[in-house]
Amino acid sequence: MARICFYFQLHQPYRLRDYTVFDLGQKSSYFEEADTDLNRQIFRKVAHKSYLPMLGLLLELTKTHPEFVFSLSCSGIFLEQAQSYEPGVIALLQDLVETGQVELLAETYYHSLASLYSPAEFRSQVLQHERLVETLFGIKPSIFRNTELIYSNQIATLVTEMGYEAMLTEAVDRCLHGRSRTQVFSSSRPANLPLLLKHAQLSDDIAFRFSNKQWEEHPLTAEKYVHWVDSYWENDLLNLFMDFETFGEHQWSDTGIFDFFRHMVSKHLENKNSFVRPSDVIENLELYAELPVYDVPDPISWADIDRDLTAWRGNTLQDDSLRLIYSLEEKILSTQDEALITDWRRLQTSDHFYYMCVKWAADGDVHKYFSPYDSPFAAYNRFTTIVADLQDRLAEVKI
């Protein structure tokens, strides 16, 4: 009889175009081809497979079930591309927000790792995202989720200082110390920020295992899934966090993922269970006694088996690229050159460093699935070539 808190992440990076040393100094775009825009092609493909049908389904469910609520987080660069490439996505998001049943969360505009490298840049990107959300949807988010659910005690302090009421992150066993992930936690003092922790097993049963015919629970039906949920206590909170592309892109329509979700929502409500948004949870903290502290001195995330940061940093390719891009901060910002600053910030998007990961086995397979490159080394070569051009442009600016 637990409560379900759904959060879906909407994000698409600006992928780097095929940029070589012969393009250096030519003032050509880092992200768009002259004849064909790969970013447009990918966004529109995913929109028709995932964004449009799933947003349509969510809108249908809000009308059918007024008690169905959930949360969304859209990176700024996702919203930019939606406006340019598929405005129908923005229209559906606006329709959903108007129902009053959907909560939009705050995040970094560029889906970056700035929280790990530059508190000032982190704040700038969060405020930029906040302004865009207010412009498009007329609301100001009160709950924060960081890029890839990256979290640490230090990041909690930054988020608290910005006035957010709570934050989402991953439930990592080494930080839980045997405690249940179905309760609300608090960050370490002095922040004391309420934290909602992802329930990885139930989230990944949908996001990763749904269509796996080798999984012992395949096929996953709505009845089976709701039965699992019903085994929890009334005050348990099941935070089901996943990529929006789970629906239609990672799990194709012919797997039955859309019908599963529709029936699961209906079945959950038929069983007298409830859905909540993060802000609903914060408003009802009296359901919990004193919040237990989730002490995370070293950053965690929702990625890979270890739930650490090695998806984006830890090998020499990634570390060198991150050092390069963040070392330019002071000089780039001092130019006040809007085009230069925008390119620099788009190059901070975490996906660029994710593609440089050299892991193998299960984690490596996931990285290969998402990468547009033949190898991590190809990703590194293209990125650093572009950064070299960015440095040349910076040198030409008179400050």
C-alpha positions in Angstrom: 0.0 0.0 0.0 3.0 2.3 -0.5 3.0 5.7 -2.2 4.6 6.0 -5.6 6.6 9.1 -6.5 7.4 9.1 -10.3 10.2 11.3 -11.7 11.1 11.2 -15.4 14.2 12.9 -16.9 14.0 14.5 -20.3 17.4 15.3 -21.8 19.1 15.3 -25.1 22.7 16.6 -25.6 23.9 18.7 -28.5 26.1 16.0 -30.1 29.4 17.2 -31.6 29.6 17.3 -35.4 32.4 15.5 -37.3 35.0 18.2 -36.4 38.6 17.6 -37.5 41.9 19.6 -37.4 41.0 20.9 -40.9 38.1 22.8 -39.3 40.3 24.7 -36.9 40.0 28.4 -37.3 37.2 28.1 -39.9 34.5 29.6 -37.5 32.3 26.6 -38.2 29.7 25.2 -35.8 30.7 22.6 -33.2 27.2 21.1 -33.1 25.5 21.4 -36.5 26.4 20.1 -40.0 25.9 22.5 -42.9 23.8 20.1 -44.9 22.2 17.9 -42.2 21.7 18.5 -38.6 22.3 15.3 -36.7 20.8 16.7 -33.5 17.6 17.6 -35.3 17.4 14.1 -36.8 17.9 12.3 -33.4 15.6 14.6 -31.5 12.8 14.2 -34.0 13.3 10.4 -34.1 13.1 10.1 -30.3 10.2 12.5 -30.2 8.1 10.4 -32.4 9.0 7.2 -30.7 9.0 8.4 -27.1 8.3 12.0 -26.2 5.1 12.6 -28.1 3.4 9.3 -27.4 4.4 9.1 -23.7 3.5 12.7 -23.0 0.2 12.1 -24.7 -0.4 9.0 -22.5 0.5 11.0 -19.4 -2.0 13.7 -20.4 -4.6 11.1 -21.0 -4.0 9.6 -17.5 -4.2 12.9 -15.8 -7.6 13.5 -17.3 -8.8 9.9 -16.5 -7.3 9.9 -13.0 -7.3 13.3 -11.3 -5.4 11.7 -8.4 -2.5 10.6 -10.7 0.5 13.0 -10.2 4.2 12.8 -11.1 7.2 14.9 -11.7 9.4 15.8 -14.7 12.8 17.3 -15.1 13.8 18.8 -18.5 17.3 20.0 -19.1 17.6 23.5 -20.7 19.2 22.1 -23.8 16.4 19.6 -24.1 13.8 22.4 -24.0 15.9 24.4 -26.5 15.9 21.6 -29.0 12.2 20.9 -28.4 11.4 24.5 -29.3 13.5 24.3 -32.5 13.0 20.8 -33.7 9.6 19.6 -32.3 7.4 22.3 -30.8 4.6 19.8 -30.2 6.7 18.5 -27.3 6.6 21.9 -25.6 2.9 22.2 -26.2 2.2 18.8 -24.5 4.4 19.8 -21.6 2.5 23.0 -21.2 -0.8 21.1 -21.3 0.5 18.8 -18.6 1.6 21.6 -16.4 -1.8 23.3 -16.7 -3.4 20.2 -15.2 -1.8 21.0 -11.9 -0.9 17.3 -11.5 2.7 17.6 -12.8 5.7 19.0 -10.9 8.7 20.4 -12.8 12.0 20.1 -11.1 15.0 22.3 -11.1 18.4 21.3 -12.5 21.5 22.6 -14.4 20.6 24.1 -17.7 23.3 22.2 -19.6 23.1 18.9 -17.8 26.6 19.6 -16.6 29.0 18.4 -13.9 29.5 22.0 -12.7 28.4 21.1 -9.1 31.7 19.1 -8.9 34.0 21.8 -10.3 32.6 25.3 -9.9 30.0 26.5 -7.4 29.6 29.8 -9.2 29.1 28.2 -12.6 26.7 25.7 -11.0 24.5 28.5 -9.6 24.6 30.3 -12.9 23.3 27.3 -14.8 20.6 26.5 -12.3 19.3 30.1 -12.4 19.4 30.0 -16.2 17.3 26.8 -16.1 14.9 28.4 -13.6 14.4 31.4 -15.9 13.6 29.2 -18.9 11.1 27.1 -16.9 9.3 30.2 -15.7 9.2 31.6 -19.2 7.8 28.5 -20.8 5.6 27.2 -18.0 5.0 30.1 -15.6 6.2 28.3 -12.5 9.3 28.3 -10.4 10.6 24.9 -9.3 11.1 24.3 -5.6 12.7 20.8 -5.7 16.1 20.1 -7.1 17.6 17.2 -9.0 21.2 17.3 -10.1 22.6 16.0 -13.3 22.4 12.1 -13.2 21.3 12.4 -9.6 24.9 13.3 -8.6 24.9 14.2 -4.9 27.2 14.7 -2.0 27.1 16.6 1.4 28.8 19.6 -0.3 26.3 19.7 -3.2 23.5 19.6 -0.6 24.9 22.7 0.9 25.0 24.5 -2.4 21.4 23.5 -3.2 20.2 24.6 0.3 21.9 28.0 -0.2 19.9 28.4 -3.4 16.6 28.0 -1.5 15.4 24.7 -2.7 13.2 22.7 -0.4 14.4 19.2 -1.1 16.6 17.1 -3.5 16.4 13.8 -5.4 19.3 11.3 -5.5 20.2 7.7 -5.6 19.9 5.2 -2.7 23.4 3.7 -2.4 23.9 0.8 -0.1 27.3 1.9 1.2 25.6 5.1 2.4 22.4 3.6 3.7 24.1 1.2 6.2 21.2 -1.2 6.2 18.5 1.4 6.4 15.4 1.4 4.3 15.3 3.5 1.1 11.6 3.9 1.4 11.8 6.7 3.9 12.7 10.4 3.5 16.3 11.2 4.6 18.0 14.5 5.5 21.4 15.7 4.3 24.1 16.1 6.8 24.2 19.2 8.9 24.1 22.1 8.6 22.1 21.9 5.4 19.4 19.5 6.7 17.9 19.2 3.2 15.2 16.6 2.8 16.2 13.9 0.4 14.2 11.5 -1.7 16.1 8.4 -2.7 15.5 6.3 -5.8 14.3 2.8 -5.4 16.6 1.2 -7.9 15.1 -2.3 -8.1 11.6 -1.2 -8.9 12.7 1.6 -11.1 15.0 -0.6 -13.2 12.4 -3.4 -13.5 10.7 -1.0 -15.8 13.6 1.0 -17.2 16.0 -1.9 -18.0 14.5 -5.3 -17.5 11.0 -4.9 -18.9 11.7 -6.4 -22.3 14.5 -8.8 -21.2 13.2 -12.2 -22.0 16.0 -13.8 -20.0 14.7 -12.1 -16.8 13.0 -14.5 -14.5 10.0 -12.2 -14.0 9.4 -11.7 -17.8 6.8 -10.8 -18.9 6.2 -8.0 -16.4 2.5 -7.3 -16.1 0.7 -4.4 -14.4 -0.9 -6.9 -11.9 2.5 -8.4 -11.0 4.1 -5.0 -10.5 1.3 -3.6 -8.4 1.4 -6.7 -6.3 5.0 -6.0 -5.5 4.1 -2.4 -4.6 1.3 -3.6 -2.4 3.8 -5.6 -0.3 5.1 -2.3 1.2 3.7 -0.5 4.2 1.3 2.4 3.9 3.9 5.1 4.8 6.6 3.6 2.6 7.7 5.9 -0.2 8.7 4.3 -3.5 10.7 6.8 -5.6 10.6 5.5 -9.1 13.1 7.6 -11.1 14.0 6.9 -14.7 14.8 8.3 -18.1 11.8 9.4 -20.1 13.1 7.6 -23.1 12.4 4.3 -21.2 9.0 4.6 -22.9 9.3 4.0 -26.6 13.0 4.4 -27.1 14.8 2.1 -24.7 11.7 -0.1 -24.4 10.1 0.0 -27.8 6.3 0.3 -28.3 6.0 -3.3 -29.5 7.2 -4.5 -26.1 3.9 -3.3 -24.6 5.6 -0.7 -22.4 2.9 1.9 -23.0 0.0 -0.4 -22.2 1.8 -1.7 -19.2 2.2 1.8 -17.8 -1.4 2.8 -18.5 -2.7 -0.3 -16.8 -0.2 -0.1 -13.9 -1.4 3.4 -13.0 -5.1 2.3 -13.1 -4.4 -0.8 -11.1 -2.4 1.1 -8.5 -5.3 3.5 -7.9 -7.9 0.7 -7.9 -6.0 -0.9 -5.0 -6.5 2.4 -3.0 -2.9 3.3 -3.4 -1.6 6.8 -4.1 0.8 8.8 -6.3 2.7 11.8 -4.9 5.0 14.5 -6.2 8.2 15.4 -4.4 6.6 18.6 -3.0 3.7 16.5 -1.7 6.2 14.4 0.2 7.8 17.5 1.7 4.5 18.9 2.8 3.7 15.7 4.7 7.0 15.1 6.5 5.0 14.7 9.7 4.4 11.1 8.5 8.0 10.5 9.4 9.8 10.9 12.8 13.1 12.7 12.9 14.7 12.3 9.5 17.7 10.0 9.4 20.9 11.5 8.0 22.2 10.4 4.6 25.9 11.1 5.0 27.6 11.2 1.6 31.1 12.6 1.8 32.1 11.3 -1.7 29.8 12.0 -4.6 27.4 9.4 -5.8 25.1 9.1 -8.9 22.5 6.8 -10.4 24.9 5.5 -13.1 26.6 2.1 -13.5 27.0 -0.6 -11.0 29.0 1.3 -8.4 26.7 4.4 -8.5 29.8 6.7 -8.4 31.2 9.2 -10.8 33.4 6.8 -12.9 30.9 7.1 -15.8 32.2 10.6 -16.4 35.5 10.9 -14.7 38.3 8.7 -13.5 40.2 7.8 -16.7 42.9 10.0 -18.3 40.7 10.9 -21.3 37.9 12.1 -19.1 40.1 13.9 -16.5 42.1 15.7 -19.1 38.9 16.9 -20.9 37.3 18.1 -17.7 40.4 19.9 -16.7 40.6 21.6 -20.0 37.0 22.8 -20.1 36.8 24.1 -16.6 40.2 25.7 -16.7 38.7 28.2 -19.2 35.9 29.5 -16.9 37.4 32.8 -15.8 38.7 33.9 -19.2 35.6 32.7 -21.1 33.1 34.5 -18.8 35.3 37.7 -18.8 34.8 38.1 -22.5 31.0 38.5 -22.2 30.8 37.0 -25.6 27.5 35.3 -25.7 28.3 32.8 -28.5 31.6 31.8 -26.9 30.0 31.3 -23.5 27.2 29.3 -24.9 29.6 27.0 -26.8 31.7 26.6 -23.7 28.7 25.6 -21.6 27.3 23.2 -24.2 30.7 21.5 -24.1 30.2 21.0 -20.3 27.3 18.6 -20.9 28.0 15.4 -19.1 27.3 13.2 -22.1 30.6 14.3 -23.8 32.6 12.7 -20.9 30.3 9.7 -20.6 31.2 8.8 -24.2 34.9 8.7 -23.1 34.3 5.9 -20.5 36.5 2.9 -21.1 34.6 0.4 -18.9 33.8 -3.1 -20.1 31.3 -5.8 -19.2 27.7 -4.7 -18.3 28.6 -1.0 -17.7 30.6 -0.9 -20.9 27.7 -2.2 -22.9 25.5 0.6 -21.6 28.0 3.2 -22.5 28.4 1.8 -26.0 24.6 1.8 -26.5 24.4 5.5 -25.9 27.6 6.6 -27.6 27.6 8.0 -31.2 31.4 7.2 -31.5 33.2 4.1 -32.5 35.4 4.3 -29.4 36.1 6.4 -26.3 39.3 7.6 -27.9 37.3 9.0 -30.9 35.1 10.9 -28.5 38.1 12.3 -26.8 39.8 13.3 -30.0 36.8 15.2 -31.3 36.2 16.9 -28.0 39.7 18.1 -27.5 40.0 19.3 -31.1 37.0 21.4 -30.6 38.3 22.8 -27.3 41.5 23.7 -29.1 39.4 25.8 -31.5 37.6 27.3 -28.6 40.9 28.3 -27.0 42.0 29.9 -30.3 38.7 31.9 -30.4 39.3 33.0 -26.8 42.8 34.2 -27.6 41.4 36.4 -30.4 39.0 38.2 -28.1 40.1 41.6 -26.7 39.3 41.8 -23.0 
